């Protein structure tokens, strides 16, 4: 059977994509995936789509959709111009996607989008391995320009800073779902995130100071804390002439040392935040990957169903 998934991308002016509900995203992702990985079974029957949408491997979250739900999703995707029913000699209706035209992407970009639609938010490393099943992506370095191009097209969003544990997601979520994704990773802005620093002067008062203001400077320390007699000129000072009390203010070298120490603490704090986010992403992916243990069984089950469709047709 001809691989209809190899249709070249159109010009960007013809892109028509819109946010999709969860079931439509799953159906659309399955059509893209199967068009690339099992072209002999593509276009897909309704039964094949039921199996593909509900399979345990390479899906997150797990779904239990019935034929009616998937048929309704197909009808809505057809109305959007993302999917079409293929007319052929078989009595069983079959369906194909128009993802190249609808999204305005090339082959590798479509493989990345399929994985994001099927598994949701992922780290670059996980995404590279999974999308590499459909199109060759040598390593994460090769994936990054692909993601950059998809960001420029408004299809992909970074949820954490680029680097170790860089996490991305697609933008075909509906607005409320996309905000939920953003909120889950909020605050993980990496080393450039500003963290206020705090110091306590000898007088016991605590003053919040911006990291750009050196500790011990006049802008962050009161005259009383510096030990200066502030009696008006010409009045009798209760403690004698105006003096600078010895040891009441830190030397410039001490101030610089304190600033360096606080900067080190700030950097370590941001590094820990980044590590926590990476671990959180890895735990999430591990939970999802547990379902991959049944991949061989699911593939066999799908093959059997496809053979039944063919014999029934």
C-alpha positions as CSV (number, residue, x, y, z in Angstrom):
1,X,0.0,0.0,0.0
2,X,1.3,3.5,-0.8
3,X,2.7,5.4,2.1
4,X,0.4,8.4,2.1
5,X,2.3,9.8,5.1
6,X,5.2,10.9,2.8
7,X,3.3,13.9,1.4
8,X,5.7,16.9,1.2
9,X,4.9,19.9,3.4
10,X,3.1,22.9,1.8
11,X,3.9,26.6,2.2
12,X,3.4,28.1,5.6
13,X,0.6,30.3,4.3
14,X,-1.6,27.2,4.0
15,X,-1.1,26.1,7.6
16,X,-4.5,25.6,9.3
17,X,-3.8,24.0,12.7
18,X,-5.9,24.7,15.8
19,X,-5.8,23.5,19.4
20,X,-7.5,20.1,19.8
21,X,-9.3,18.3,22.6
22,X,-7.5,15.2,24.1
23,X,-9.3,12.5,22.1
24,X,-8.7,14.3,18.8
25,X,-5.1,14.7,19.6
26,X,-4.8,11.0,20.3
27,X,-6.5,10.0,17.1
28,X,-4.4,12.5,15.1
29,X,-1.2,11.3,16.7
30,X,-2.0,7.6,16.0
31,X,-2.7,8.3,12.3
32,X,0.7,10.1,12.0
33,X,2.6,7.4,13.9
34,X,1.1,4.4,12.1
35,X,1.5,6.1,8.7
36,X,5.3,6.2,9.4
37,X,5.9,2.9,11.3
38,X,3.4,0.6,9.6
39,X,2.7,2.0,6.2
40,X,1.3,-1.3,4.9
41,X,-1.6,-0.8,7.4
42,X,-2.2,2.8,6.4
43,X,-4.7,4.4,5.8
44,X,-6.3,3.0,9.0
45,X,-9.6,1.4,9.7
46,X,-11.8,2.4,12.7
47,X,-10.9,-0.9,14.5
48,X,-7.2,-0.2,13.9
49,X,-7.6,3.3,15.3
50,X,-9.3,1.9,18.4
51,X,-6.4,-0.5,19.0
52,X,-3.8,2.2,18.3
53,X,-5.4,4.8,20.6
54,X,-5.8,2.3,23.5
55,X,-2.5,0.5,23.2
56,X,-0.4,0.5,26.4
57,X,3.0,1.2,24.9
58,X,4.1,4.7,23.8
59,X,0.9,6.4,25.2
60,X,0.5,8.8,28.0
61,X,-2.0,9.1,29.5
62,X,-3.6,5.7,29.0
63,X,-7.0,5.8,27.4
64,X,-9.9,3.4,27.0
65,X,-11.8,4.8,24.0
66,X,-14.6,3.0,22.2
67,X,-15.4,3.1,18.5
68,X,-18.1,5.8,18.8
69,X,-15.8,8.2,20.6
70,X,-13.1,7.7,17.9
71,X,-15.6,8.1,15.1
72,X,-16.8,11.4,16.6
73,X,-13.2,12.6,16.9
74,X,-12.6,11.6,13.2
75,X,-15.7,13.5,12.2
76,X,-14.4,16.6,13.9
77,X,-10.9,16.3,12.5
78,X,-12.4,15.9,9.0
79,X,-14.4,19.1,9.5
80,X,-11.1,20.8,10.4
81,X,-9.4,19.5,7.3
82,X,-6.9,17.5,9.3
83,X,-8.2,14.0,8.3
84,X,-10.0,12.5,5.4
85,X,-11.8,9.2,4.7
86,X,-10.2,7.3,1.8
87,X,-12.4,5.9,-0.9
88,X,-11.2,2.5,-2.1
89,X,-12.2,-1.0,-3.1
90,X,-12.6,-2.1,0.6
91,X,-16.0,-2.0,2.2
92,X,-14.3,-0.9,5.5
93,X,-13.9,2.9,5.7
94,X,-10.3,3.9,6.1
95,X,-8.8,7.2,7.3
96,X,-5.6,9.2,6.5
97,X,-4.2,12.4,8.0
98,X,-3.3,15.7,6.3
99,X,-0.8,16.6,9.0
100,X,1.9,17.9,6.7
101,X,-0.5,20.4,5.2
102,X,-2.4,21.1,8.4
103,X,0.7,21.7,10.6
104,X,3.1,23.0,7.9
105,X,5.9,20.7,8.9
106,X,8.6,18.4,7.3
107,X,9.1,14.7,8.0
108,X,11.3,15.0,11.1
109,X,9.1,17.8,12.6
110,X,6.1,15.6,12.1
111,X,7.7,12.7,13.8
112,X,8.5,15.0,16.8
113,X,4.9,16.3,16.8
114,X,3.5,12.7,16.7
115,X,5.4,11.8,19.9
116,X,4.4,14.9,21.7
117,X,0.7,14.3,20.8
118,X,1.0,10.6,21.9
119,X,2.9,11.1,25.1
120,X,2.6,14.8,26.0
121,X,5.4,16.8,27.7
122,X,8.8,15.2,27.5
123,X,12.5,15.9,27.9
124,X,14.7,16.4,24.8
125,X,16.5,13.1,25.4
126,X,13.3,11.0,25.7
127,X,11.8,12.8,22.7
128,X,14.8,12.2,20.6
129,X,14.7,8.4,21.2
130,X,11.0,8.1,20.6
131,X,10.8,10.3,17.5
132,X,13.9,8.5,16.1
133,X,11.7,5.4,15.6
134,X,10.0,7.3,12.8
135,X,12.7,9.5,11.3
136,X,16.5,9.4,11.8
137,X,17.6,11.9,14.6
138,X,21.2,11.2,15.5
139,X,21.3,12.8,18.9
140,X,19.9,15.6,21.0
141,X,22.2,18.1,19.2
142,X,20.4,17.1,16.0
143,X,17.0,17.5,17.6
144,X,17.5,21.0,18.9
145,X,17.4,22.8,15.5
146,X,14.2,20.8,14.7
147,X,12.7,22.1,18.0
148,X,13.8,25.6,17.2
149,X,12.1,25.5,13.8
150,X,8.9,24.2,15.5
151,X,9.0,26.9,18.1
152,X,9.3,29.5,15.3
153,X,6.1,28.0,13.8
154,X,4.3,28.2,17.1
155,X,4.0,24.4,17.5
156,X,6.3,23.7,20.4
157,X,7.0,25.4,23.7
158,X,9.9,25.1,26.1
159,X,8.8,24.6,29.7
160,X,12.3,24.6,31.3
161,X,15.5,26.2,30.2
162,X,17.6,24.7,27.4
163,X,20.2,22.4,28.8
164,X,20.2,19.2,30.9
165,X,16.6,18.1,31.4
166,X,15.2,20.6,28.9
167,X,11.5,19.8,28.8
168,X,9.2,20.7,25.8
169,X,5.6,20.3,24.9
170,X,3.3,20.9,21.9
171,X,0.9,23.8,21.6
172,X,-2.1,21.9,20.3
173,X,-3.4,21.7,23.8
174,X,-6.6,23.7,24.4
175,X,-5.9,27.0,26.3
176,X,-6.8,25.7,29.7
177,X,-4.7,22.6,29.3
178,X,-1.7,24.5,28.1
179,X,-1.9,26.9,31.1
180,X,-1.9,23.8,33.3
181,X,1.3,22.6,31.6
182,X,2.9,26.0,32.1
183,X,1.9,26.1,35.8
184,X,3.3,22.7,36.5
185,X,6.7,23.9,35.4
186,X,6.4,27.4,36.7
187,X,9.4,28.7,38.7
188,X,11.9,26.5,36.9
189,X,13.5,29.3,35.1
190,X,17.1,28.2,35.6
191,X,20.3,30.1,36.5
192,X,19.1,33.4,35.2
193,X,16.2,33.5,37.7
194,X,16.6,36.4,40.2
195,X,16.8,35.4,43.8
196,X,16.7,38.3,46.4
197,X,19.5,38.3,49.1
198,X,19.0,39.2,52.7
199,X,21.5,40.5,55.3
200,X,21.4,41.4,59.0
201,X,23.3,44.4,60.2
202,X,25.0,44.7,63.6
203,X,22.1,46.6,65.0
204,X,19.8,43.5,64.5
205,X,17.6,45.0,61.8
206,X,17.1,42.9,58.7
207,X,17.1,44.7,55.3
208,X,16.3,43.0,52.0
209,X,18.9,44.1,49.4
210,X,19.0,43.4,45.7
211,X,21.9,41.2,44.6
212,X,23.2,44.2,42.6
213,X,23.8,46.3,45.7
214,X,27.0,45.4,47.6
215,X,26.5,44.6,51.2
216,X,27.6,47.5,53.5
217,X,26.8,50.2,50.9
218,X,25.1,53.4,52.0
219,X,21.9,52.5,50.1
220,X,21.4,49.4,52.1
221,X,22.6,50.5,55.6
222,X,21.2,53.2,57.9
223,X,23.3,55.9,59.4
224,X,22.7,54.5,62.8
225,X,23.9,51.0,61.7
226,X,27.1,52.7,60.4
227,X,27.7,54.1,63.9
228,X,27.7,57.7,62.8
229,X,26.5,60.5,65.2
230,X,23.8,62.3,63.3
231,X,23.3,65.3,65.6
232,X,22.6,68.5,63.7
233,X,25.6,70.8,63.1
234,X,26.1,73.3,65.9
235,X,24.1,71.3,68.5
236,X,25.6,69.7,71.5
237,X,26.2,66.1,70.8
238,X,25.5,63.8,73.8
239,X,28.4,61.6,72.9
240,X,30.9,64.2,71.9
241,X,32.2,65.0,68.4
242,X,30.9,63.1,65.3
243,X,33.0,60.0,65.1
244,X,33.2,56.8,63.0
245,X,33.0,54.0,65.6
246,X,35.7,51.4,65.1
247,X,34.5,48.1,63.8
248,X,30.9,49.2,63.3
249,X,31.0,48.8,59.5
250,X,32.4,45.9,57.5
251,X,35.5,46.6,55.5
252,X,35.3,46.6,51.7
253,X,37.1,43.2,51.6
254,X,34.6,41.7,54.0
255,X,31.6,43.1,52.0
256,X,33.0,41.7,48.8
257,X,33.5,38.3,50.4
258,X,30.0,38.3,51.8
259,X,28.6,39.2,48.3
260,X,30.6,36.3,46.7
261,X,29.3,33.8,49.3
262,X,25.7,34.9,48.8
263,X,26.2,34.7,45.0
264,X,27.5,31.1,45.4
265,X,24.5,30.2,47.5
266,X,22.2,31.7,44.9
267,X,23.8,29.7,42.2
268,X,23.6,26.5,44.2
269,X,19.9,27.1,44.9
270,X,19.2,27.5,41.2
271,X,21.2,24.4,40.4
272,X,19.2,22.4,42.9
273,X,16.0,23.7,41.4
274,X,17.1,22.6,38.0
275,X,18.1,19.1,39.4
276,X,14.7,18.7,41.1
277,X,12.9,19.5,37.9
278,X,15.0,17.0,36.0
279,X,14.3,14.3,38.5
280,X,10.6,15.1,38.4
281,X,10.6,14.8,34.6
282,X,12.6,11.5,34.8
283,X,10.2,10.0,37.4
284,X,7.2,11.0,35.2
285,X,8.8,9.4,32.2
286,X,9.7,6.2,34.2
287,X,6.1,5.8,35.2
288,X,5.0,6.1,31.7
289,X,7.7,3.8,30.4
290,X,6.6,1.0,32.6
291,X,3.8,0.4,30.2
292,X,6.3,-0.2,27.4
293,X,6.9,-3.7,28.8
294,X,3.7,-4.8,27.0
295,X,4.7,-3.4,23.6
296,X,5.3,-6.8,22.0
297,X,1.9,-8.0,23.0
298,X,0.2,-4.9,21.8
299,X,1.9,-5.0,18.5
300,X,0.8,-8.6,18.0
301,X,-2.7,-7.8,19.0
302,X,-2.9,-4.9,16.5
303,X,-1.5,-7.2,13.7
304,X,-4.2,-9.8,14.4
305,X,-7.0,-7.1,14.4
306,X,-5.6,-5.7,11.1
307,X,-5.6,-9.2,9.6
308,X,-9.2,-9.7,10.7
309,X,-10.2,-6.3,9.1
310,X,-8.5,-7.4,5.8
311,X,-10.2,-10.8,5.8
312,X,-13.5,-9.2,6.6
313,X,-13.1,-6.6,3.9
